[in-house]
Amino acid sequence: MQLEGKCAIVTGGATGIGRAVCLWLAREGANVVVNYSRSEREAEQTASDATAAGGHGVTFKADVADEDKVKEMVAFAHDSFGRVDALVNNAGYTQFIDHTELDKLTDELWDRIFAVNVKGALYGIRAVAPIMKAQGAGYIVNISSVAGITGGGSSVPYAASKAAMIALTKSMAAALGPEIRVNSVAPGLIYTRWTEDHPVRNEEIRQSTITQRLGTPDDIAGATHYLICNGEWVTGQTLVIDGGRRIG
């Protein structure tokens, strides 16, 4: 898909992977809706940078766990640009809890993680699907995690939610094809502001990769760009981007 004049919604688009995705798409002329829930200043900067990069960036505040707000966001995108061509479900939530500390896994924690990571993605897909079907084409990328494959990651409910996201990707690809392609990207450890405070763990993971480096937001943005723009015969798939740390 050529991106000039097209519209993409990126949830959690203010920082990290979401920001990188916004800028990758904007550089090819896309209109980008930068979703955020708390990081208003960062979202405004990303939108400004997207416009400077050659596209057009706007912001929309919405907690993706609130389906009514997600519907408002999609309606805003459609009203603003007359179309919605791509949705990147990047917004996520977790807490760092050792996997052995089962007593800390409260119902409230499970509910919040699944509300954002899984139901939030579903709400977005459900809102854009009729628009994309009417257009005859649409592209959805869910940002999952290798935790959804290995069971590792920041917490047990986080890993479970990312596994659910991978299953959702397969289900939605089958349900919404052929007009809409649905894929996911499963990053390994990505060096962002959320991981920079753990230098020892970062170095251990870096040394365990075949590429001998940590991932960057641009690594994931590039994979997302491919699935939207070039992977015309790819749907229902999960692309693992982890520097070769886990093979098989």
HELIX and SHEET records of a PDB file:
HELIX    1   1 GLY A   16  ALA A   26  1                                  11    
HELIX    2   2 GLU A   40  ALA A   52  1                                  13    
HELIX    3   3 GLU A   67  PHE A   81  1                                  15    
HELIX    4   4 LEU A  102  LYS A  104  5                                   3    
HELIX    5   5 ASP A  107  PHE A  114  1                                   8    
HELIX    6   6 ALA A  115  LYS A  119  3                                   5    
HELIX    7   7 GLY A  120  GLN A  135  1                                  16    
HELIX    8   8 ALA A  147  THR A  150  1                                   4    
HELIX    9   9 VAL A  156  LEU A  176  1                                  21    
HELIX   10  10 PRO A  199  SER A  208  1                                  10    
HELIX   11  11 PRO A  217  CYS A  229  1                                  13    
SHEET    1   A 7 HIS A  56  LYS A  61  0                                        
SHEET    2   A 7 ASN A  31  TYR A  36  1                                        
SHEET    3   A 7 CYS A   7  VAL A  10  1                                        
SHEET    4   A 7 ALA A  86  ASN A  89  1                                        
SHEET    5   A 7 GLY A 138  ILE A 143  1                                        
SHEET    6   A 7 ILE A 180  PRO A 187  1                                        
SHEET    7   A 7 THR A 238  ILE A 241  1                                        
END                                                                             
